[in-house]
């Protein structure tokens, strides 16, 4: 997906696992009840207490950056 985005294509990801989406997205929309509840960059969403409490419990969460496979 990252290669498509870097090539200039827009990619829409529908996913329940917020950490996975935050790690790969440039901009994130949070939907609920058919409406946009929040929309911002992953960094800014992560700084919003109502976001982190809703999706991760209490506190701020730093999304994991996908790691390239290591060669042996």
TACOR-V24249 format. One record per pair of residues at least 4 apart in sequence whose ideal C-beta (glycine too) atoms are under 8 Angstrom apart, sorted by sequence separation. I is the first residue (numbers start at 1). J is the second residue. If there is no record, write none. Layout:
i=I j=J
i=I j=J
This chain:
i=1 j=5
i=2 j=6
i=3 j=7
i=5 j=9
i=17 j=21
i=18 j=22
i=19 j=23
i=20 j=24
i=21 j=25
i=31 j=35
i=40 j=44
i=41 j=45
i=42 j=46
i=43 j=47
i=44 j=48
i=48 j=52
i=49 j=53
i=50 j=54
i=51 j=55
i=52 j=56
i=53 j=57
i=4 j=9
i=5 j=10
i=15 j=20
i=31 j=36
i=32 j=37
i=40 j=45
i=46 j=51
i=52 j=57
i=53 j=58
i=56 j=61
i=5 j=11
i=15 j=21
i=22 j=28
i=30 j=36
i=31 j=37
i=45 j=51
i=46 j=52
i=52 j=58
i=55 j=61
i=4 j=11
i=21 j=28
i=29 j=36
i=30 j=37
i=38 j=45
i=52 j=59
i=13 j=21
i=30 j=38
i=40 j=48
i=52 j=60
i=29 j=38
i=30 j=39
i=52 j=61
i=1 j=11
i=28 j=38
i=29 j=39
i=38 j=48
i=13 j=24
i=28 j=39
i=1 j=13
i=13 j=25
i=27 j=39
i=28 j=40
i=38 j=50
i=27 j=40
i=28 j=41
i=38 j=51
i=47 j=60
i=27 j=41
i=28 j=42
i=46 j=60
i=26 j=41
i=30 j=45
i=46 j=61
i=26 j=42
i=46 j=62
i=25 j=42
i=28 j=45
i=46 j=63
i=23 j=42
i=22 j=42
i=5 j=26
i=21 j=42
i=30 j=51
i=42 j=63
i=2 j=24
i=1 j=24
i=22 j=45
i=22 j=46
i=18 j=55
i=19 j=56
i=18 j=56
i=23 j=63
i=22 j=63
i=23 j=64
i=19 j=61
i=23 j=65
i=24 j=66
i=23 j=66
i=19 j=63
i=19 j=64
